[in-house]
Amino acid sequence: MAELRELTGGRGPDVCIEAVGMEAHSPGVHGAYDQVKQQLRLQTDRPSAVREAIMACRKGGSVFVLGVFAAAVDKFPLGAMMNKGLTVRGAQVHGQRFMPRILEHMARGELTTEHLATHVMPLEQAPRGYQMFKDKEDGCVRAVFEP
Ligand SMILES: NC(=O)c1ccc[n+]([C@@H]2O[C@H](COP(=O)([O-])OP(=O)(O)OC[C@H]3O[C@@H](n4cnc5c(N)ncnc54)[C@H](O)[C@@H]3O)[C@@H](O)[C@H]2O)c1
């Protein structure tokens, strides 16, 4: 946060994009608070990156929540959001809408995706592939299954 302030002349960024989601890690008291509350099923998600984005954003700025959240969170800085006059938005990507455009870019060779398919395996190994993806085992970015 201090670095963002310094980079923006003490004002904070115009736009902050939260791209972490419900499994955020965070050191310190807030991190421990989130872990305990989540494990006791008293809150569903760990929103530390959302809190940081709201606190870091400049007055009148925008915060976009791209990371996925399931339900309710505690210690949402509603006061800072309101008093700074922030615009807060979130959304799931409209995959179907952008697919044709992305495929066109791929066909022209402007976008390459091969490097993302780190683990190509037979369909029968799908449970193992998903587990590797979840645990980020062996540098797994995406497991691709061949029928
Ligand atoms: N809205 C959408 O349409 C959409 C699309 C794709 C992915 N997502 C979501 O975006 C999120 C990120 O996806 P991903 O594939 O990049 O996950 P990822 O696990 O690869 O990346 C998350 C990153 O966040 C970092 N991180 C953890 N805690 C942090 C914190 N407190 N502050 C800053 N960084 C922190 C981790 O070190 C990691 O590098 C997930 O919640 C995913 O479900 C949303």
The ligand as a MOL file (V3000), in Angstrom:
LIG
                    3D

  0  0  0     0  0            999 V3000
M  V30 BEGIN CTAB
M  V30 COUNTS 44 48 0 0 0
M  V30 BEGIN ATOM
M  V30 1 N -14.3270 -12.8010 -12.4270 0
M  V30 2 C -13.9870 -13.6980 -13.3210 0
M  V30 3 O -14.5920 -13.8230 -14.3670 0
M  V30 4 C -12.7900 -14.5780 -13.0770 0
M  V30 5 C -12.1620 -15.2590 -14.1250 0
M  V30 6 C -11.0610 -16.0480 -13.8480 0
M  V30 7 C -10.6080 -16.1690 -12.5280 0
M  V30 8 N -11.2630 -15.5250 -11.5470 0 CHG=1
M  V30 9 C -10.8410 -15.5840 -10.1420 0
M  V30 10 O -9.7020 -14.7570 -10.0080 0
M  V30 11 C -8.9830 -15.1850 -8.8560 0
M  V30 12 C -7.5310 -15.4010 -9.2230 0
M  V30 13 O -7.4250 -16.4920 -10.1530 0
M  V30 14 P -6.0020 -17.0760 -10.5520 0
M  V30 15 O -6.2210 -18.1980 -11.4810 0
M  V30 16 O -5.1090 -15.9280 -10.9670 0 CHG=-1
M  V30 17 O -5.5210 -17.6370 -9.1240 0
M  V30 18 P -4.0570 -17.8820 -8.6110 0
M  V30 19 O -4.1920 -18.6890 -7.3460 0
M  V30 20 O -3.1780 -18.3700 -9.7030 0
M  V30 21 O -3.5310 -16.4080 -8.2570 0
M  V30 22 C -3.8890 -15.7510 -7.1090 0
M  V30 23 C -2.6800 -14.8910 -6.7170 0
M  V30 24 O -3.0440 -14.0330 -5.6530 0
M  V30 25 C -1.9270 -13.9290 -4.7890 0
M  V30 26 N -2.3950 -13.4600 -3.4760 0
M  V30 27 C -2.8750 -14.1880 -2.4320 0
M  V30 28 N -3.2230 -13.3910 -1.4220 0
M  V30 29 C -2.9570 -12.1100 -1.8270 0
M  V30 30 C -3.1180 -10.8320 -1.2190 0
M  V30 31 N -3.6410 -10.7070 0.0230 0
M  V30 32 N -2.7310 -9.7460 -1.9130 0
M  V30 33 C -2.2210 -9.8510 -3.1650 0
M  V30 34 N -2.0440 -11.0370 -3.8090 0
M  V30 35 C -2.4210 -12.1450 -3.1370 0
M  V30 36 C -1.3380 -15.3290 -4.7770 0
M  V30 37 O -0.0010 -15.3100 -4.3510 0
M  V30 38 C -1.4770 -15.7150 -6.2500 0
M  V30 39 O -0.3480 -15.3170 -6.9780 0
M  V30 40 C -9.6860 -16.4590 -8.3630 0
M  V30 41 O -10.5910 -16.1070 -7.3430 0
M  V30 42 C -10.4100 -16.9200 -9.6010 0
M  V30 43 O -11.5070 -17.7520 -9.2760 0
M  V30 44 C -12.3260 -14.7150 -11.8070 0
M  V30 END ATOM
M  V30 BEGIN BOND
M  V30 1 1 1 2
M  V30 2 2 2 3
M  V30 3 1 2 4
M  V30 4 1 4 5
M  V30 5 2 4 44
M  V30 6 2 5 6
M  V30 7 1 6 7
M  V30 8 2 7 8
M  V30 9 1 8 9
M  V30 10 1 8 44
M  V30 11 1 9 10
M  V30 12 1 9 42
M  V30 13 1 10 11
M  V30 14 1 11 12
M  V30 15 1 11 40
M  V30 16 1 12 13
M  V30 17 1 13 14
M  V30 18 2 14 15
M  V30 19 1 14 16
M  V30 20 1 14 17
M  V30 21 1 17 18
M  V30 22 2 18 19
M  V30 23 1 18 20
M  V30 24 1 18 21
M  V30 25 1 21 22
M  V30 26 1 22 23
M  V30 27 1 23 24
M  V30 28 1 23 38
M  V30 29 1 24 25
M  V30 30 1 25 26
M  V30 31 1 25 36
M  V30 32 1 26 27
M  V30 33 1 26 35
M  V30 34 2 27 28
M  V30 35 1 28 29
M  V30 36 1 29 30
M  V30 37 2 29 35
M  V30 38 1 30 31
M  V30 39 2 30 32
M  V30 40 1 32 33
M  V30 41 2 33 34
M  V30 42 1 34 35
M  V30 43 1 36 37
M  V30 44 1 36 38
M  V30 45 1 38 39
M  V30 46 1 40 41
M  V30 47 1 40 42
M  V30 48 1 42 43
M  V30 END BOND
M  V30 END CTAB
M  END
